[in-house]
Amino acid sequence: MNLTKLHYFIEVARCGSFSEAARQLYTSQSNLSKQIGLLENELNIRLFRRTNKSVVLTNAGQYLYDRLRNVPEQINEACAQAKILERDETDLIRIGVLKSSSFNLVLSQIYRELVSTFPESDFELEYSDFRQLRAGFESSVFDVAVTKSYELTQVSPGVETRTLYSMRPAILVSEDNALAKRETVTMKELRDADFIIMEQSEAPGYNRNFRSACSAAGFSPRVVRRTRRMESLIMYVANDVGVGWSDSDISIPKTSNVRVVPLSDVPEIEMVAVWHRGRRAELFGAVADLIGSFHDPENNARAADGFGGIK
C-alpha cells in the first residue's frame, strides 16, 4: 500500500462513485479503477461492491475507511507544518501573487518597497496561476498568497485572511463587440452569450462564482471554450470567439483588442491575502498590508506589455 492508492481508496469511499472521485482527483476513471484493483490485490481484501450505478463499501472496506479516512489530511498538515517550522528559522519570505491581477503591473515596485521596509528579511515574489497559487499555499511553498476570495471556500483554523480591496466581476469582450462601448452590463443581458471560462480543475472557485452569477440571472450558460490560462482566454476573446468571464481588476496586454466591461448586478468579490499562523504571523500581516497599499483602481485601465512580473 502506498499513499496514492490510499488517497484514491478514501476518495472513492467518500464520494461513493468512481466517476466523481476521478473528477475530484484529476485523474481518469480507468486509472482510478486500476489503482483500487491493485490495492485490493495487495491486501487480498475486497473493498467495494460494485453496481452499475454506484459502489458500496464492504464490511472490511468500511473498517479501513473509518480508521484511515483522516490519514492523508494528517500527513499533509504535518508536512506543511514542518515546512513552516523550517522557514521560521530563516529570514526568507515567499509570496505568491495571482497572475493577471493589477498587482502584476507593480510587482517590481512592491519588491523594492518590501526590501526597504523589512531589511531584516529576504523576499521572493512569484506570480502564479490559480492552481499553482492554491497548491503552493496549501503545501506551504508560499508564506503569503494574494488571490481572489472565491478561491478560499475552505480556510483552515491555522490560516489568517485579510481583505485588500474589492472589485466588481466583469466580462471581457472584443472591441468589435457592441458591448465594448458600454460602461456596465447586466448578467441578464448575457443570457444568449457564448462564454469562455477557465477549466474547472484550474480554478474551481472561479467556476462556482460564474455558475452562481448565471443562476441568479435565471439561465444556464452556454460555454463554448474552456482554457487553463488567462492568456488563452484573452486570446479567444480578442478573436471574438465569445465573452470571457473575469473581473474589473484584470490587467490586459496593450497589444490585444479586448475591453473590460463591469457587471452591475453581480456581487463584488475581494482580493485577499492569506498566511499561516505562527511565529512570523504578525510580520506576514504587515507584508500583506504593504502589498495592499499598492492597489490602484486605475491599474487595469493602463496599458501593459503582458502580465507583469519582476523584470
C-alpha positions in Angstrom: 0.0 0.0 0.0 1.3 3.5 -0.9 -0.1 6.9 -0.1 -1.5 7.4 -3.6 -3.6 4.2 -3.5 -4.7 5.0 0.0 -5.8 8.5 -1.1 -7.7 7.0 -4.1 -9.5 4.5 -1.9 -10.6 7.1 0.6 -11.8 9.5 -2.1 -13.9 6.7 -3.8 -15.3 5.7 -0.4 -16.2 9.3 0.4 -17.8 10.0 -3.0 -19.5 6.7 -3.4 -18.7 6.9 -7.1 -15.6 6.2 -9.3 -16.5 8.9 -11.8 -16.9 11.6 -9.1 -13.8 10.5 -7.3 -11.8 10.6 -10.5 -13.0 14.2 -11.2 -12.0 15.3 -7.7 -8.6 13.6 -8.0 -8.0 15.0 -11.5 -7.3 11.5 -12.9 -9.0 9.2 -15.3 -11.7 6.8 -14.1 -9.8 3.9 -15.7 -6.6 4.7 -13.8 -8.6 5.1 -10.6 -10.2 1.7 -11.1 -6.9 0.1 -11.8 -5.3 1.5 -8.7 -8.2 0.4 -6.5 -7.9 -3.1 -8.1 -4.1 -3.2 -7.3 -4.8 -2.2 -3.7 -7.4 -4.9 -3.3 -4.9 -7.5 -4.7 -2.1 -6.3 -2.4 -4.3 -6.5 0.6 -6.2 -9.6 -0.6 -9.4 -7.8 0.6 -12.5 -6.8 -1.4 -13.0 -3.2 -0.6 -16.1 -2.3 -2.7 -19.2 -4.0 -4.0 -19.7 -2.5 -7.5 -23.1 -2.0 -9.2 -24.0 -0.2 -12.4 -24.9 2.9 -10.6 -22.7 3.1 -7.5 -20.1 1.5 -5.3 -20.7 0.4 -1.7 -18.0 -0.4 0.9 -17.7 -3.9 2.1 -17.5 -4.5 5.8 -13.7 -4.8 5.5 -13.6 -1.7 3.3 -15.8 0.3 5.8 -13.5 -0.7 8.7 -10.4 0.5 6.8 -12.2 3.7 5.7 -13.2 4.5 9.3 -9.7 4.0 10.6 -7.7 5.7 7.7 -10.0 8.4 6.3 -8.1 11.2 8.0 -4.6 9.9 7.3 -3.9 11.9 4.0 -5.1 15.1 5.6 -2.9 14.5 8.7 0.1 13.8 6.6 -0.4 17.0 4.5 -0.9 19.1 7.7 2.2 17.6 9.3 4.4 18.2 6.2 3.1 21.7 5.8 3.7 22.5 9.5 7.2 21.1 9.2 7.9 23.4 6.3 6.6 26.4 8.3 8.8 25.5 11.3 11.8 25.1 9.0 11.3 28.5 7.4 10.6 30.1 10.7 14.3 29.6 11.3 15.2 31.6 8.3 14.5 35.2 7.1 13.1 34.2 3.7 9.5 35.1 3.0 8.0 33.7 -0.2 5.0 35.5 -1.6 2.7 34.2 -4.4 0.5 36.7 -6.3 -2.3 35.7 -8.6 -1.3 36.2 -12.2 -3.3 38.6 -14.3 -4.3 40.8 -11.4 -3.4 44.5 -11.4 -0.7 43.8 -8.9 1.3 42.2 -11.6 1.9 45.7 -13.1 3.7 46.8 -10.0 5.5 43.7 -8.7 8.9 45.4 -9.2 7.8 48.3 -7.1 6.3 46.1 -4.4 9.5 44.1 -4.2 11.7 47.2 -3.8 9.3 48.5 -1.0 9.4 45.2 0.8 13.2 45.1 0.8 13.3 48.7 2.0 10.7 48.4 4.7 11.8 45.0 6.1 15.6 45.0 5.6 16.0 42.1 8.1 14.1 39.7 5.7 14.7 38.3 2.3 11.9 38.1 -0.2 10.9 36.0 -3.2 7.8 37.1 -5.2 6.2 34.9 -7.8 3.1 35.4 -9.9 1.1 32.2 -10.3 -2.0 30.8 -12.0 -5.0 29.8 -9.8 -3.9 26.1 -9.4 -0.2 26.9 -8.8 -1.0 29.5 -6.2 -3.6 27.3 -4.4 -1.2 24.3 -4.3 1.8 26.5 -3.3 0.0 27.9 -0.3 -1.6 24.6 0.8 1.9 23.0 0.7 3.5 26.0 2.4 5.7 26.8 -0.5 4.3 30.3 -0.2 4.2 32.0 3.2 1.8 34.6 1.9 -0.6 34.2 -1.0 -2.6 37.0 -2.7 -5.7 35.7 -4.5 -9.4 36.1 -5.1 -11.8 35.4 -2.2 -13.7 32.8 -4.1 -10.7 30.6 -4.1 -10.9 30.3 -0.3 -14.0 28.2 0.2 -12.3 26.3 3.0 -9.9 28.2 5.3 -8.3 26.1 8.0 -8.1 27.4 11.6 -4.4 27.8 11.1 -4.8 30.4 8.4 -5.3 34.2 8.7 -7.0 36.2 6.0 -7.1 39.9 5.2 -9.2 41.7 2.6 -7.0 44.0 0.5 -9.7 45.5 -1.7 -13.0 44.7 -3.5 -13.7 44.5 -7.2 -16.7 44.0 -9.5 -17.0 41.0 -11.7 -16.8 41.8 -15.4 -16.9 40.4 -18.8 -14.1 40.6 -21.4 -15.2 41.4 -25.0 -13.6 42.1 -28.3 -13.5 45.8 -29.2 -15.7 44.8 -32.2 -18.4 43.6 -29.9 -21.3 46.0 -29.3 -21.0 45.6 -25.6 -17.4 47.1 -25.7 -18.9 50.6 -25.8 -21.0 50.0 -22.7 -19.9 51.3 -19.3 -21.6 48.4 -17.5 -23.7 45.4 -18.4 -26.0 43.0 -16.5 -25.9 39.2 -16.4 -29.5 39.0 -17.7 -28.3 40.7 -20.9 -25.9 37.8 -21.4 -28.5 35.1 -21.4 -27.7 34.2 -25.1 -23.9 34.9 -24.9 -21.2 32.4 -25.8 -18.9 32.2 -22.8 -15.2 31.5 -22.5 -14.2 30.4 -18.9 -11.3 28.8 -17.1 -11.2 25.0 -16.6 -12.9 23.6 -13.5 -9.7 21.8 -12.4 -7.6 25.0 -12.8 -10.0 27.4 -10.9 -12.9 25.7 -9.1 -13.7 28.8 -7.1 -13.8 30.9 -10.2 -16.2 28.4 -11.8 -18.5 28.4 -8.8 -18.6 32.2 -8.9 -19.5 32.1 -12.6 -22.2 29.5 -12.2 -23.7 31.3 -9.3 -24.0 34.6 -11.2 -25.7 32.8 -14.1 -28.1 31.0 -11.8 -29.0 34.3 -10.1 -29.7 35.8 -13.5 -32.0 32.8 -14.3 -30.2 31.0 -17.0 -27.8 28.2 -17.7 -24.7 29.5 -19.6 -23.6 28.3 -23.0 -19.8 27.7 -22.6 -18.0 27.4 -25.9 -14.4 27.2 -24.7 -12.6 26.4 -21.5 -8.9 27.3 -21.0 -6.2 26.6 -18.5 -4.6 30.0 -18.7 -6.0 33.5 -18.6 -3.7 34.5 -21.5 -5.5 31.9 -23.7 -8.9 33.2 -22.6 -8.0 36.7 -23.6 -6.7 35.5 -26.9 -10.0 33.8 -27.7 -11.9 36.9 -26.6 -9.7 39.1 -28.8 -10.7 36.9 -31.8 -14.4 37.3 -30.9 -14.9 33.6 -30.1 -17.1 34.5 -27.1 -17.4 36.6 -24.0 -14.8 36.0 -21.2 -15.7 35.8 -17.5 -13.3 37.7 -15.3 -13.4 40.9 -13.1 -12.6 44.6 -13.3 -9.1 44.1 -11.7 -7.6 42.1 -14.6 -4.6 43.5 -16.5 -5.0 43.3 -20.2 -2.0 43.3 -22.6 -1.9 46.6 -24.6 -1.5 44.6 -27.9 -4.9 43.0 -27.5 -8.2 44.5 -28.7 -10.0 43.3 -25.5 -12.2 45.5 -23.4 -13.3 45.0 -19.7 -17.0 45.7 -19.0 -18.0 45.6 -15.3 -21.2 43.7 -14.4 -23.6 45.9 -12.4 -25.8 43.2 -11.0 -23.3 40.7 -9.6 -21.9 40.9 -6.0 -18.4 42.2 -5.7 -15.5 39.8 -4.9 -12.4 40.5 -2.8 -8.7 40.3 -3.3 -7.4 38.8 -0.2 -4.0 38.0 1.4 -3.7 34.7 3.4 -0.9 33.4 5.5 -0.2 30.6 8.0 -0.3 31.4 11.7 3.0 31.0 13.6 5.9 32.9 15.0 6.0 35.3 12.0 2.3 35.8 11.5 2.5 39.5 12.6 5.2 40.1 10.1 3.2 38.4 7.3 0.2 40.6 8.2 2.4 43.7 7.8 3.7 42.4 4.5 0.1 41.9 3.3 -0.8 45.5 4.3 2.2 46.8 2.3 1.1 44.9 -0.7 -2.5 46.1 -0.4 -1.3 49.7 -0.3 -0.1 49.3 -3.9 -3.7 48.7 -5.2 -4.6 51.4 -7.7 -8.1 51.2 -9.2 -6.7 52.7 -12.4 -4.1 50.0 -12.9 -6.5 47.8 -15.0 -7.1 50.8 -17.4 -3.4 51.2 -18.1 -1.6 49.5 -21.0 0.6 46.6 -20.1 3.2 44.7 -22.3 2.0 41.4 -20.8 1.1 40.0 -17.4 3.6 41.9 -15.3 6.3 40.4 -13.1 9.7 41.3 -11.9 12.0 42.2 -14.8 
